[in-house]
């Protein structure tokens, strides 16, 4: 499958199944577009007419270019057939029931009252609760027991707001470190926080123990304070931004992300990305809101067109900043065209419900944090293990080739079929799709590949 598009002055041809990316001139772009559906003589005749004012476009040159396209096809770099369907479930089958990561919901409560919160202000459609050390300890033991020969294990401290149960977080990290050597494991921790309760002790501990921290900021003060408010309706921007700046400055190169959400109020979200960059943050992520169509925060079809334009604006500005020696990273534009995920991983997806699970404060297991609170998606618990084998198998078979809508999508080997939770909440099935999300994902991948093309061109010019 071949996908062609033009962006920022580049004519880009992506061969989906080989992963080859070609940046070509206009003539080659046209030839590739016609090559599989038109006879050679007809292609030559049409392009001679189209480029009649160009002296360099001759019949000889056109036939040489067609020969080059044919050589790329024979080399498996253009029009590569899709032979991956039989592999779609093999990766997850091969990994068996090994679990490599847990999302620990240490607090089903929050000190903010964000309007668009998918977790019902941290309660996940249930009662407010915090995880005890005993439950958390058992969760870590469960992870070790079910991790097979894996050495590196991932644990995310999540909520609600995990800093509302900070003492338990610290004790769990201490416990994990105490068993690493004996169990032959290495724990890598991530903390996601809204920042309200950050203090010097949180910063010092996190910089020592957390491989990554995710800091929630929606950008401009007027946008952030529109939805990220406390229970008295007061915005949190002024309270958290100085803390985030101090936190990030002290990280010493360790991982962090500023993570925001854009809604119907700010489809011009690049202004919020640029604002965060101006605050000194360089590792950035802005996610489109996922909500019911009648929700005031929901993105409209008109918003989606604005957002796609904004992705292009962002990509071009990131190139400018990189060329000026002041680069920023945008999470959705992180793409490795040479040594990215293996084809099995690209086909099989994120691993929710199989190698990655979420744990509630009382120890129930769910496929991921976005399913928590929906009882039919409960997999079991950390005491008895996975007892809903049918559900786990359902998630195991969920991949880029299990969704009919993905069959002819050029981006399927980049999104691996997309988010099962978004698909379920949009369509009622984990094998459905969330079409607005698909539309935006395709645009992001186009922008990410264009940035890489620009980088490669400028390296060759040096």
C-alpha positions as CSV (number, residue, x, y, z in Angstrom):
1,X,0.0,0.0,0.0
2,X,1.3,3.4,-1.0
3,X,0.3,6.7,0.6
4,X,1.3,10.0,-1.1
5,X,0.9,13.5,0.2
6,X,2.4,17.0,-0.1
7,X,3.4,19.0,2.9
8,X,5.7,22.0,3.6
9,X,7.1,21.8,0.0
10,X,7.9,18.1,0.2
11,X,6.4,15.4,-2.1
12,X,6.3,12.4,0.2
13,X,5.6,8.8,-0.8
14,X,5.2,6.3,2.0
15,X,5.3,2.6,1.2
16,X,3.3,1.3,4.2
17,X,4.3,-2.3,4.4
18,X,8.0,-1.9,3.9
19,X,8.2,1.4,5.9
20,X,10.1,3.0,3.1
21,X,9.7,6.8,2.8
22,X,10.6,8.5,-0.5
23,X,10.9,12.3,-1.0
24,X,10.6,12.9,-4.7
25,X,10.1,15.7,-7.3
26,X,6.7,16.4,-8.9
27,X,7.3,14.3,-11.9
28,X,8.3,11.2,-9.9
29,X,5.3,11.9,-7.6
30,X,2.9,11.8,-10.6
31,X,4.5,8.7,-12.0
32,X,4.2,6.8,-8.7
33,X,0.6,7.9,-8.5
34,X,-0.2,6.5,-12.0
35,X,2.3,3.6,-12.2
36,X,0.0,0.7,-11.0
37,X,-3.1,1.8,-12.9
38,X,-1.9,3.1,-16.2
39,X,0.3,1.7,-19.1
40,X,3.7,3.2,-19.4
41,X,3.0,4.8,-22.8
42,X,-0.1,6.5,-21.4
43,X,1.8,7.8,-18.4
44,X,4.5,9.3,-20.7
45,X,2.0,10.9,-23.0
46,X,0.0,12.5,-20.1
47,X,3.1,13.8,-18.3
48,X,4.7,15.2,-21.5
49,X,1.5,17.2,-21.9
50,X,1.3,18.3,-18.3
51,X,5.0,19.5,-18.2
52,X,5.2,20.7,-21.8
53,X,6.8,24.0,-20.6
54,X,9.6,22.2,-18.8
55,X,12.6,21.4,-21.0
56,X,14.0,18.8,-18.6
57,X,10.9,16.6,-18.9
58,X,11.5,14.6,-21.9
59,X,10.3,11.2,-23.0
60,X,13.7,9.7,-22.2
61,X,13.7,11.2,-18.7
62,X,10.2,10.0,-18.0
63,X,11.0,6.4,-19.1
64,X,14.1,6.4,-17.0
65,X,12.1,7.6,-14.0
66,X,9.5,4.9,-14.6
67,X,12.4,2.4,-14.7
68,X,13.6,3.7,-11.3
69,X,10.1,3.2,-9.9
70,X,10.1,-0.3,-11.3
71,X,13.4,-1.0,-9.6
72,X,12.1,0.2,-6.2
73,X,9.1,-2.1,-6.7
74,X,11.4,-5.0,-7.4
75,X,13.5,-4.1,-4.4
76,X,10.5,-4.2,-2.1
77,X,10.5,-0.5,-1.4
78,X,7.3,0.4,-3.3
79,X,3.9,-1.3,-3.7
80,X,5.0,-3.9,-1.1
81,X,2.2,-6.4,-0.6
82,X,0.6,-6.7,2.8
83,X,1.6,-10.1,4.1
84,X,1.3,-9.3,7.8
85,X,-2.2,-10.5,8.6
86,X,-1.1,-14.1,9.6
87,X,1.3,-12.6,12.1
88,X,-1.3,-10.4,13.8
89,X,-1.9,-12.5,16.9
90,X,1.5,-14.3,17.0
91,X,3.3,-11.7,19.1
92,X,0.9,-11.7,21.9
93,X,0.5,-15.5,21.7
94,X,4.3,-15.9,21.9
95,X,4.5,-13.7,25.0
96,X,1.9,-15.9,26.7
97,X,0.5,-14.4,29.9
98,X,3.6,-12.3,30.8
99,X,2.8,-8.9,32.3
100,X,5.4,-6.2,32.0
101,X,3.6,-3.1,33.3
102,X,1.0,-2.0,35.9
103,X,-0.8,1.3,36.3
104,X,-1.4,1.6,40.0
105,X,-4.5,3.7,40.9
106,X,-3.2,4.7,44.2
107,X,-5.9,7.4,44.6
108,X,-9.4,7.3,43.3
109,X,-9.8,10.9,44.5
110,X,-8.6,14.2,43.3
111,X,-8.1,17.8,44.5
112,X,-9.2,19.2,41.2
113,X,-12.6,19.1,39.5
114,X,-11.7,19.1,35.8
115,X,-14.7,19.4,33.6
116,X,-13.6,16.9,30.9
117,X,-12.2,14.3,33.3
118,X,-12.8,10.8,31.9
119,X,-12.4,9.4,35.4
120,X,-15.3,11.4,36.9
121,X,-12.9,13.6,38.9
122,X,-10.9,10.6,40.0
123,X,-13.7,8.5,41.3
124,X,-14.0,6.3,38.1
125,X,-17.8,6.2,38.5
126,X,-17.5,4.7,42.0
127,X,-16.6,5.9,45.5
128,X,-13.5,7.9,46.5
129,X,-10.8,5.6,47.8
130,X,-7.0,5.3,48.2
131,X,-4.8,2.3,47.9
132,X,-3.3,0.8,51.0
133,X,0.3,-0.2,51.2
134,X,-0.8,-3.8,51.6
135,X,-2.7,-3.8,48.3
136,X,0.1,-1.9,46.5
137,X,2.7,-4.4,47.8
138,X,0.6,-7.3,46.6
139,X,0.3,-5.6,43.2
140,X,4.1,-5.4,42.9
141,X,4.4,-9.0,43.9
142,X,1.7,-9.9,41.4
143,X,3.7,-8.1,38.7
144,X,6.9,-9.9,39.6
145,X,5.2,-13.3,39.7
146,X,3.7,-12.8,36.3
147,X,6.6,-11.1,34.5
148,X,8.4,-14.3,33.4
149,X,12.0,-13.6,32.4
150,X,11.5,-9.9,31.9
151,X,14.0,-7.8,33.7
152,X,12.6,-4.3,33.3
153,X,9.2,-3.7,34.8
154,X,7.1,-0.6,34.5
155,X,4.9,0.9,37.2
156,X,2.8,4.0,36.8
157,X,1.5,5.8,39.9
158,X,-1.8,7.2,38.7
159,X,-5.1,8.6,39.9
160,X,-7.1,10.7,40.5
161,X,-4.2,12.5,42.0
162,X,-1.5,10.1,43.3
163,X,0.1,12.8,45.5
164,X,-3.0,12.5,47.7
165,X,-1.6,9.1,48.7
166,X,2.1,10.1,48.6
167,X,3.3,8.2,51.7
168,X,2.0,4.9,50.1
169,X,3.8,5.8,46.9
170,X,7.1,6.2,48.7
171,X,6.7,3.0,50.6
172,X,5.9,1.1,47.5
173,X,9.0,2.4,45.7
174,X,11.0,1.5,48.8
175,X,9.5,-2.1,48.8
176,X,10.2,-2.5,45.1
177,X,13.8,-1.5,45.4
178,X,14.2,-3.9,48.3
179,X,13.3,-6.9,46.2
180,X,14.9,-6.0,42.8
181,X,18.2,-7.8,43.4
182,X,16.6,-10.9,44.8
183,X,14.0,-11.2,42.1
184,X,16.3,-10.2,39.2
185,X,14.1,-7.2,38.3
186,X,14.5,-3.5,37.6
187,X,11.5,-1.3,38.4
188,X,11.0,1.9,36.4
189,X,8.5,4.2,37.9
190,X,6.3,7.0,36.4
191,X,4.3,9.6,38.3
192,X,1.4,11.5,36.8
193,X,0.3,14.6,38.8
194,X,-1.7,17.7,38.5
195,X,1.0,19.5,40.5
196,X,-1.1,21.0,43.3
197,X,0.6,19.1,46.0
198,X,4.2,19.2,44.7
199,X,6.7,20.4,47.2
200,X,10.5,20.1,47.7
201,X,10.2,16.6,49.1
202,X,8.1,15.4,46.2
203,X,10.6,16.9,43.8
204,X,13.6,15.4,45.5
205,X,12.1,11.9,45.8
206,X,10.8,11.9,42.3
207,X,14.1,13.0,40.8
208,X,15.8,10.1,42.6
209,X,13.2,7.4,41.9
210,X,10.9,8.3,39.0
211,X,12.2,7.5,35.5
212,X,9.5,9.8,34.2
213,X,7.0,12.3,35.5
214,X,3.9,13.5,33.6
215,X,2.8,17.0,34.6
216,X,-0.7,18.1,33.6
217,X,-0.9,21.6,32.1
218,X,-3.3,22.7,29.4
219,X,-1.3,25.6,28.2
220,X,-2.4,29.3,28.4
221,X,-3.7,30.5,31.7
222,X,-7.2,31.3,30.3
223,X,-7.4,27.9,28.7
224,X,-6.0,25.9,31.6
225,X,-8.2,27.7,34.2
226,X,-11.3,27.2,32.1
227,X,-11.5,23.5,33.0
228,X,-8.7,22.6,35.4
229,X,-10.3,24.0,38.5
230,X,-10.6,23.1,42.2
231,X,-13.9,22.3,43.9
232,X,-14.5,26.0,44.6
233,X,-14.2,26.8,40.9
234,X,-10.7,28.4,41.1
235,X,-8.2,27.8,38.4
236,X,-4.9,26.0,39.2
237,X,-2.6,27.6,36.7
238,X,-0.9,30.2,39.0
239,X,-0.4,27.5,41.7
240,X,1.1,24.8,39.6
241,X,3.2,26.5,36.9
242,X,6.0,27.7,39.3
243,X,6.1,24.3,40.8
244,X,6.4,22.6,37.4
245,X,9.1,25.0,36.4
246,X,11.1,24.2,39.5
247,X,10.5,20.5,39.1
248,X,11.6,20.3,35.5
249,X,14.6,22.5,36.1
250,X,15.8,20.1,38.8
251,X,15.2,16.9,36.8
252,X,18.8,17.0,35.5
253,X,17.9,15.5,32.1
254,X,15.6,12.8,33.5
255,X,12.4,12.1,31.7
256,X,9.3,14.3,32.0
257,X,6.3,15.4,29.9
258,X,4.0,18.3,30.1
259,X,0.7,16.7,29.2
260,X,-2.3,18.8,28.2
261,X,-5.8,18.3,26.7
262,X,-7.3,20.5,24.1
263,X,-11.1,20.8,23.7
264,X,-13.7,22.7,21.7
265,X,-12.4,25.8,23.6
266,X,-9.0,25.7,22.0
267,X,-8.7,23.8,18.7
268,X,-5.9,26.3,18.1
269,X,-3.9,24.2,20.6
270,X,-0.5,25.2,19.1
271,X,-0.8,28.4,21.0
272,X,-0.9,26.4,24.2
273,X,2.1,24.3,23.0
274,X,4.1,27.4,22.2
275,X,3.1,28.9,25.5
276,X,4.5,25.9,27.4
277,X,7.6,26.2,25.4
278,X,7.9,29.9,26.3
279,X,7.6,28.8,30.0
280,X,10.8,26.7,29.5
281,X,9.3,23.3,28.9
282,X,10.6,21.3,26.0
283,X,9.0,17.9,26.3
284,X,5.4,18.4,25.3
285,X,2.2,16.5,24.7
286,X,-1.3,17.8,23.8
287,X,-4.1,15.3,23.5
288,X,-7.5,15.8,21.9
289,X,-10.3,15.4,24.3
290,X,-12.4,12.2,24.0
291,X,-15.9,12.8,25.1
292,X,-19.5,12.3,24.2
293,X,-20.6,14.3,21.1
294,X,-23.0,16.4,23.1
295,X,-20.4,17.3,25.7
296,X,-19.6,21.1,25.5
297,X,-15.9,20.2,25.5
298,X,-16.3,17.8,22.5
299,X,-14.4,18.7,19.2
300,X,-16.8,19.4,16.4
301,X,-16.2,18.5,12.7
302,X,-15.3,22.1,12.2
303,X,-12.8,21.9,15.0
304,X,-11.1,18.9,13.5
305,X,-10.3,20.8,10.4
306,X,-8.7,23.6,12.5
307,X,-6.8,21.0,14.5
308,X,-5.3,19.4,11.4
309,X,-4.1,22.8,10.2
310,X,-2.7,23.4,13.7
311,X,-0.7,20.1,13.4
312,X,0.9,21.5,10.3
313,X,1.7,24.8,11.9
314,X,3.3,23.0,14.8
315,X,5.4,20.8,12.6
316,X,6.7,23.8,10.7
317,X,7.5,25.7,13.9
318,X,9.3,22.7,15.4
319,X,11.5,22.7,12.3
320,X,12.2,26.4,12.8
321,X,13.0,25.9,16.5
322,X,15.3,22.9,15.7
323,X,17.2,24.9,13.1
324,X,17.7,27.7,15.5
325,X,19.1,25.3,18.1
326,X,16.1,25.5,20.5
327,X,14.3,22.2,19.7
328,X,11.1,21.0,21.4
329,X,9.8,17.5,21.5
330,X,6.1,16.8,20.7
331,X,5.0,13.4,21.9
332,X,2.9,12.6,18.8
333,X,5.7,13.5,16.4
334,X,8.2,11.0,18.0
335,X,8.8,8.5,15.2
336,X,11.8,6.4,14.4
337,X,11.9,5.5,10.7
338,X,15.0,3.3,10.9
339,X,15.0,1.4,14.2
340,X,11.4,1.7,15.4
341,X,9.2,-1.1,16.9
342,X,9.4,-4.5,15.3
343,X,6.6,-5.5,12.9
344,X,5.1,-7.8,15.5
345,X,4.7,-5.0,18.0
346,X,3.4,-2.6,15.3
347,X,0.7,-5.1,14.4
348,X,-0.3,-6.3,17.8
349,X,-0.8,-2.9,19.6
350,X,-0.3,-1.5,23.0
351,X,-0.7,-4.6,25.1
352,X,-3.6,-3.5,27.2
353,X,-5.4,-6.4,28.8
354,X,-2.5,-8.7,28.2
355,X,0.9,-7.4,29.1
356,X,-0.3,-4.1,30.7
357,X,-3.1,-3.7,33.3
358,X,-4.5,-1.2,35.7
359,X,-5.0,-1.9,39.4
360,X,-7.7,-0.2,41.4
361,X,-7.3,0.8,45.1
362,X,-8.8,-2.5,46.2
363,X,-6.8,-4.7,43.8
364,X,-9.1,-5.3,40.9
365,X,-7.5,-5.7,37.5
366,X,-8.6,-3.8,34.3
367,X,-7.2,-3.8,30.8
368,X,-6.0,-0.2,31.2
369,X,-6.9,3.0,33.2
370,X,-9.6,4.0,30.7
371,X,-11.6,0.9,31.4
372,X,-11.5,1.1,35.2
373,X,-15.0,1.3,36.8
374,X,-16.7,-0.5,33.9
375,X,-17.4,-3.8,35.6
376,X,-17.7,-6.0,32.5
377,X,-14.0,-5.2,31.8
378,X,-12.8,-6.5,35.2
379,X,-10.1,-9.1,34.4
380,X,-9.8,-10.4,38.0
381,X,-7.7,-9.2,40.9
382,X,-4.1,-9.2,42.2
383,X,-5.0,-11.9,44.8
384,X,-6.5,-14.5,42.5
385,X,-5.0,-13.4,39.3
386,X,-6.7,-13.1,35.9
387,X,-9.9,-15.0,36.2
388,X,-11.7,-13.6,33.2
389,X,-9.7,-15.5,30.6
390,X,-12.3,-14.8,27.8
391,X,-11.8,-11.1,28.2
392,X,-8.0,-11.4,28.2
393,X,-8.2,-13.5,25.0
394,X,-10.5,-10.9,23.5
395,X,-7.9,-8.2,24.1
396,X,-5.1,-10.6,22.9
397,X,-6.8,-10.9,19.5
398,X,-7.4,-7.1,19.2
399,X,-5.0,-5.7,16.7
400,X,-4.6,-3.8,13.5
401,X,-6.0,-6.7,11.5
402,X,-9.1,-7.4,13.7
403,X,-10.8,-4.1,12.8
404,X,-12.5,-4.2,9.3
405,X,-12.2,-0.4,9.1
406,X,-8.4,-0.6,9.3
407,X,-8.0,-2.9,6.3
408,X,-7.3,-0.2,3.7
409,X,-5.8,2.4,6.1
410,X,-2.3,3.4,5.2
411,X,-1.5,4.3,8.9
412,X,-2.5,1.0,10.5
413,X,1.1,-0.1,11.1
414,X,1.8,3.2,12.9
415,X,-1.3,3.1,15.2
416,X,-1.5,-0.7,15.5
417,X,-5.3,-0.4,15.2
418,X,-5.7,2.5,17.6
419,X,-6.8,2.7,21.2
420,X,-9.2,-0.1,22.3
421,X,-10.8,2.2,25.0
422,X,-11.5,5.0,22.6
423,X,-12.9,2.5,20.1
424,X,-15.2,1.0,22.8
425,X,-16.4,4.3,24.1
426,X,-17.1,5.5,20.5
427,X,-18.5,2.3,18.9
428,X,-19.4,-0.1,21.8
429,X,-16.7,-2.5,20.7
430,X,-13.0,-2.8,21.3
431,X,-12.7,-3.8,17.7
432,X,-14.4,-0.7,16.5
433,X,-12.7,2.6,15.7
434,X,-12.9,6.2,16.9
435,X,-13.0,7.9,13.5
436,X,-12.1,11.5,14.7
437,X,-9.1,10.0,16.5
438,X,-8.1,8.1,13.4
439,X,-8.4,11.3,11.3
440,X,-6.1,13.2,13.6
441,X,-3.7,10.4,14.0
442,X,-3.2,10.2,10.2
443,X,-2.4,13.9,10.1
444,X,0.1,13.6,13.0
445,X,1.9,10.8,11.2
446,X,2.1,12.8,8.0
447,X,3.6,15.7,10.0
448,X,6.0,13.5,11.9
449,X,7.3,11.9,8.7
450,X,7.7,15.4,7.0
451,X,9.8,16.6,10.0
452,X,12.1,13.5,9.5
453,X,12.3,14.2,5.8
454,X,13.4,17.8,6.4
455,X,15.9,16.7,9.0
456,X,17.4,14.1,6.5
457,X,17.6,16.7,3.7
458,X,19.4,19.2,5.8
459,X,21.9,16.7,7.1
460,X,22.8,15.8,3.5
461,X,23.3,19.5,2.8
462,X,25.8,20.0,5.6
